[in-house]
Amino acid sequence: MAGAVALLLILATATAITSGGWVGAGVPTQVAGAVGVLEALALGRARARRPAALLLALPLCGAAVVPATLGLLPPPAGHAGAASLAASYLVAAFTGLLASPVPAAHFAWAFQVGLAAPLWLCGYWLGWVGLREHRGVLGVLPALGVLGVNTLSAPVMSQGPGPGSPTGLATLVAVLAALLVMGLAELGDLASRLRRLRMPAMAGLRSRYARSLVAVSVGVVGAGILVPPLTGADVTFGGGLGVRGAAASNWGVAPQPVGFSPLVTPGGPLIDRPRPVLTYWTSDGRAAYLGAVEESEFSQGNWSPDFPGATPTPRYGVTSDVLSAGAIPRDPAALGGTRSTVIAHLSFAGRSGGSAGSRGAATAVVPGFFPGDPVSAGAPSESLGLASSASIGSAAGCAGAAATCLPAVPYLDVIDVNEIGGSVSVPSVLSSQVNGGSVSDASVAQLEAAGTAYPAWVVSEDAAPLVGAAAPASQARQAALIHRLALSWTAGLSDPYAQATAIETHLRDSFLYTLTPPRPPAGEWPIVYFLTAGHRGYCQYFASAMGAMLRSLGIPAMLVSGYGPGIPTRSRSASGQTIYSVSTQDAHVWVEAYFPAYGWVPFEPTPFSIYGDYSPLLRQGEVPPPAPPTSTPPAAVPATPSRPVTRSRPSPSGAAVATPGWGLALAALPVLALLALLALLALRWWRRPRSLAGVWRRLALAGRLAGVVRGPAETRPAYAHRLARRLGGRGGVLLAPQLAAVAAVSGKAEFAASGLDAVDRALWTGAWTVIAAELARSLPRRLLALARPGRSGGGPTGRVAG
């Protein structure tokens, strides 16, 4: 019973953590904690001593944590040499929760290892100290400490969900189990003392104690729920996105769920609560980023679209055009050459596609999601962007004798926002969109040779300084710091594409993805603290930082908000294209930089994480890296924006080659630990029978191994004598006095009215101690003898050749 309650305590503790909103918390945490309890209980049953438990702790921890988390380690590190793998696990176990400088792609794995290892330690400590040594209060302290940290710091708990939340319920169950473990440990200690004193316990003591313990524990937990707290002080850590805006700090309010937003404001912790948003398929059958809003205005470390009448002053020439379904008037020169068009067919989940908004009961106003730069919309829309000097409509549009001409409509160089609906009437609920996007097909060589002959409208707006000449000194200082970092990261590089790639690579390889970024000091831009000290954040941090660094170098840049590629499903469109599923978890922000003659080209500075496998884009002509061996169908591989393949780059951790020697021994430690544990259990079973019946079961096993089988009519003394002769071989008899003593005491136990007394018990236990030790030495030799041909077992009167 005590073991089951201890297991419940650890599982409830792990569940409280996994439901607390921590990045990376998952099933391996629960598995590691539960295995730790079971390993400690097994060692206790084997009567292992404390030094043995300490020596076996590391290999037993590896036996629990490595199998539970190995599948999370991305290739090629997952196929690294044994020595490198063992060293990586040791480092992650001690530093995984401290945001150690591991490669970004390994962060999710390192966090899982760093979380699973302490939970294993809590379970192992509880099983040994609480149950083996009967010190309940000391045994539950680590688990209660973990619960306390989780209650104070978990992102979900900072919203104050109360005891009815999954985290709160799991915490209450864990507290109740902790009280029960403490009481049961005390009961076990009392029973142990009574056995040492050879004092019988009162009848019904255990059952009455257990009932009282359960009643008191439930009462204490119930009182903790119902009795109001004595203080109203808030000891939780606040944080969240808060009010979005150019100067919003986004800290000091409750965390917000991950989801799409038209503004990019790096802020406090987020909570991942995935909900389906849409499914889509594309004309080329590949996955795509679905952009909705382009943030071109940088102010005080944040990004926003450039709306007319907004503060600061909007860009010159911003216009809002109501467009019919079909092609969107884009300036071909602004889009650039070497591009292709992709059509995305989107179907929204539920009412996610938009519903009646503030512009009228029959009007839906929702963002248009495009697989690239918007070039066509499947429904009437309203586009907000930068008007071009060129226009559609001319004498070439005149037709007929009346010389009726089409009106001149300005081209759009840039579209900040494209809303399906707007000032035009569309159905109150949009269930689908069919939109077209223009994606770059430029090669690396073309982009490297693109130069810096930017159009005037790009230079004046998208390459503008981060702060104006009249900006406060604190803002100018932070803008200058971003510029100095950009120069140091791109030292020795001259062309804008190489500089952009260097910044992208540095962010991906040296910074960590997390939904709980550290809070910056008062007055400091979150992205400045992210670049200089924090080094942790989510996609808004990575994209905002890269966009700001590009602009500080004079490279035109903007941010795009929308959704990442999502995941492929098993379904296909009528034309056979793979259908992808997108949830709120896929809400994403990325960067686009402008290259003369080639237009806007996307970059992905956000590294791999459990929330998305975002990879650098493969440019035209580049060869994707070979896929690692996997049992997953090719359709299940996450894809990237317009071309769902990745740029071939060296592994962040370097390629490790499996080497023989001590590394293999390190990798085999978990297996050896399990074998050692099984050997201890078998030895304990062999040496410590609980009764005479257990002795005879062991003697029967030894007899079979020695080739002597007891017949149904053979007495125990006769069988003991024959077994002694067989064990002695040609040299006479072996263990005859001890076997005879066991047989004699067994007869008394079966036929004497008074049964066995203390002297009889001492007789057979002492005899078995000698028998067990001798059989342990001689039976391996007997097993080898049985392997020789011509050996057979003897019956009750049979003879076995010597």
Protein Blocks (a to p, Z undefined) as FASTA:
>chain_A
ZZmmmmmmmmmmmmmmmmnopghiafklmmmmmmmmmmmmmmmmnopafklmmmmmmmmm
mmmmmmmmmmmpccfklmmcfklmmmmmmmmmmmmmnopabdfklmmmmmmmmmmmmmmm
mmmmmmmmmmmnopaklmmmmmmmmmmmmmmmgmklmnonojmbmklmmmmmmmmmmmmm
mmmmmmmmmmmmmmmnopacdehklmmmmmmmmmmmmmmmmmmmmpccfbfcdfbdcdde
kjadfklgoioiacddddddfbdcdddddddddddfbdcddfkopacdddfbdcfbdgeh
iacdddehiacdddehiacddddedjddddfklnogaiaddddddddehjlnopcdfkoj
kbccdddddebjdfbdfbdcdddddddfbdehifklggcjkopacddddddfbafbaceh
jjaccdfbdfbdcddddddfbdfklmmmnojadcfklmmmmmccfbdfkbcfklmmmmmm
mmmmmmmmmgoiabfklmmmmmmmmmmmmpccdfbdcdddehiafklmmmmmnopacfkl
mmmmmmmmmmmnopacdddddddebjadfbdcfkopacddddfklgccddddddehklpa
dddfbccdfkbccdddddehiacddddddfbdfklpccdfklccddddddfkopadddeh
jklmmmmmmmmmmmmmmmmmmmmmmmmcfbfklmmmmmmmmmmmnopacdfklcfklmmm
mmmmmmnmmnopehklmmmmmmmmmmmmmmmmnlpafklmmmmmmmmmmmmmmmmmmmmm
mmmmmmpghiacddfkbccdZZ
